């Protein structure tokens, strides 16, 4: 556990302050990147099983998935630009390091928030489905559809906040 003790898993403000002070090393940045990849980016499963079965996805589900993909892409595009712009308003340095290392605590903070919201949502979804049937199921699906863009929007808002701290935006 010695190797994990200097990784900021949750304290984005402390990390942003250390980035601003210039005391954060490349070595620790790599450790943050590796932690992010292990927790969020690597999904290798061995052994790999390939099955050819009939798909139950109908046209409406496919359209919803495509629309959600497009919405997530647009949010990510503008979110990254807004984060970059706030870094440029400050000292304009080390954008990629800041983005990479702050992504870990920001994502974990949002996951914790969304776990609690998800538990509440599950209770509401069960209540809706059991009281109003299929309409409740559709309302639940709409809630899940909305959750992905909301998560992304909050991610970039929070990331922008902490990069502003690291770049010293309020000090200029």
Legacy VTK file of the C-alpha trace (Angstrom):
# vtk DataFile Version 3.0
C-alpha trace
ASCII
DATASET POLYDATA
POINTS 172 float
0.000 0.000 0.000
3.040 2.274 0.210
2.733 2.986 -3.522
-0.862 4.150 -3.152
-0.408 6.563 -0.274
0.516 9.600 -2.395
-2.348 9.146 -4.860
-5.299 11.484 -4.464
-8.297 9.196 -4.871
-10.877 11.641 -3.547
-9.326 14.962 -2.496
-9.386 16.892 -5.779
-8.919 20.214 -3.985
-5.701 19.040 -2.305
-4.427 17.719 -5.615
-5.278 20.969 -7.417
-3.422 22.929 -4.745
-0.361 20.715 -5.070
-0.467 21.065 -8.875
-0.633 24.843 -8.483
2.352 24.892 -6.118
4.423 22.928 -8.617
5.279 20.252 -6.061
3.518 17.481 -7.991
5.993 15.269 -9.851
5.747 13.481 -13.190
6.270 10.212 -11.323
3.158 10.811 -9.227
1.270 11.873 -12.331
2.053 8.507 -13.906
0.811 6.782 -10.746
-2.458 8.711 -11.038
-2.743 7.779 -14.704
-2.160 4.107 -13.917
-4.756 4.213 -11.125
-7.261 5.791 -13.544
-6.559 3.190 -16.206
-6.915 0.325 -13.774
-10.134 1.669 -12.249
-11.844 3.081 -15.338
-10.035 2.333 -18.557
-8.927 -1.239 -18.743
-11.613 -3.794 -19.273
-9.743 -6.854 -20.407
-11.523 -10.057 -19.637
-9.844 -13.378 -20.138
-10.856 -15.786 -21.503
-12.723 -14.108 -24.336
-15.936 -15.813 -25.365
-17.592 -14.965 -28.641
-21.190 -16.010 -29.108
-23.319 -15.506 -32.156
-26.905 -15.097 -31.049
-29.950 -13.256 -32.197
-30.147 -9.726 -30.925
-33.134 -8.451 -28.992
-32.303 -4.829 -29.784
-35.138 -3.245 -31.666
-34.967 -0.107 -33.784
-36.072 2.225 -30.964
-33.388 0.932 -28.602
-30.761 1.296 -31.303
-31.829 4.877 -32.020
-31.724 5.723 -28.305
-28.209 4.278 -28.035
-27.041 6.264 -31.065
-28.592 9.486 -29.714
-26.959 8.901 -26.322
-23.608 8.296 -28.042
-23.940 11.580 -29.955
-24.982 13.518 -26.841
-22.038 12.099 -24.870
-19.694 13.038 -27.713
-20.965 16.616 -27.866
-20.747 17.041 -24.090
-17.216 15.595 -24.066
-16.104 17.849 -26.928
-17.376 21.063 -25.353
-16.416 19.956 -21.862
-12.802 19.375 -22.870
-12.681 22.772 -24.606
-14.098 24.568 -21.590
-11.609 22.846 -19.308
-8.778 23.790 -21.660
-9.956 27.408 -21.796
-10.012 27.767 -18.013
-6.458 26.420 -17.889
-5.434 29.040 -20.467
-7.080 31.805 -18.404
-4.695 30.868 -15.626
-1.044 30.136 -16.163
-1.693 28.002 -19.264
0.770 25.324 -18.136
0.611 21.548 -17.799
-2.923 21.126 -19.158
-2.593 17.435 -19.970
-1.054 16.571 -16.613
-3.744 18.505 -14.770
-6.508 16.961 -16.846
-5.130 13.451 -16.395
-4.427 13.494 -12.683
-7.516 15.458 -11.646
-9.726 13.062 -13.599
-9.172 10.365 -10.967
-10.521 12.136 -7.855
-13.212 13.981 -9.800
-14.536 10.741 -11.295
-14.441 8.966 -7.934
-16.308 11.852 -6.277
-19.018 11.631 -8.923
-19.213 7.858 -8.682
-19.813 8.149 -4.937
-22.531 10.741 -5.525
-24.112 8.688 -8.300
-24.088 5.529 -6.155
-26.254 7.272 -3.574
-28.462 8.840 -6.229
-28.627 5.458 -7.983
-29.823 3.742 -4.825
-32.540 6.341 -4.416
-33.383 6.037 -8.107
-33.658 2.239 -7.787
-36.188 2.591 -4.963
-38.195 5.115 -6.992
-37.978 2.921 -10.101
-39.296 -0.100 -8.219
-42.114 1.982 -6.797
-42.974 3.421 -10.213
-42.905 0.058 -11.941
-44.969 -1.652 -9.270
-47.605 1.109 -9.129
-48.003 2.222 -12.733
-46.584 -0.766 -14.586
-45.112 -0.309 -18.041
-45.296 3.488 -17.813
-43.116 3.300 -14.703
-40.649 1.124 -16.597
-40.482 3.685 -19.408
-39.991 6.525 -16.924
-37.151 4.526 -15.384
-35.526 4.133 -18.806
-35.786 7.875 -19.375
-34.088 8.430 -16.018
-31.229 6.129 -17.009
-30.970 7.910 -20.374
-30.688 11.281 -18.612
-28.153 10.026 -16.031
-25.326 9.580 -18.556
-25.331 13.166 -19.876
-25.788 14.534 -16.352
-22.763 12.544 -15.148
-20.636 13.864 -18.026
-21.759 17.454 -17.533
-21.001 17.303 -13.809
-17.650 15.667 -14.523
-16.518 18.534 -16.769
-17.936 21.212 -14.454
-16.016 19.775 -11.490
-12.871 19.172 -13.536
-13.011 22.772 -14.742
-13.319 23.983 -11.141
-10.224 22.103 -9.993
-8.141 22.965 -13.046
-8.998 26.610 -12.397
-7.530 26.195 -8.921
-4.420 24.449 -10.271
-3.935 27.133 -12.953
-4.399 29.981 -10.476
-7.320 31.517 -12.389
-8.707 33.447 -9.409
-5.316 34.925 -8.575
-4.793 36.850 -11.777
LINES 1 173
172 0 1 2 3 4 5 6 7 8 9 10 11 12 13 14 15 16 17 18 19 20 21 22 23 24 25 26 27 28 29 30 31 32 33 34 35 36 37 38 39 40 41 42 43 44 45 46 47 48 49 50 51 52 53 54 55 56 57 58 59 60 61 62 63 64 65 66 67 68 69 70 71 72 73 74 75 76 77 78 79 80 81 82 83 84 85 86 87 88 89 90 91 92 93 94 95 96 97 98 99 100 101 102 103 104 105 106 107 108 109 110 111 112 113 114 115 116 117 118 119 120 121 122 123 124 125 126 127 128 129 130 131 132 133 134 135 136 137 138 139 140 141 142 143 144 145 146 147 148 149 150 151 152 153 154 155 156 157 158 159 160 161 162 163 164 165 166 167 168 169 170 171
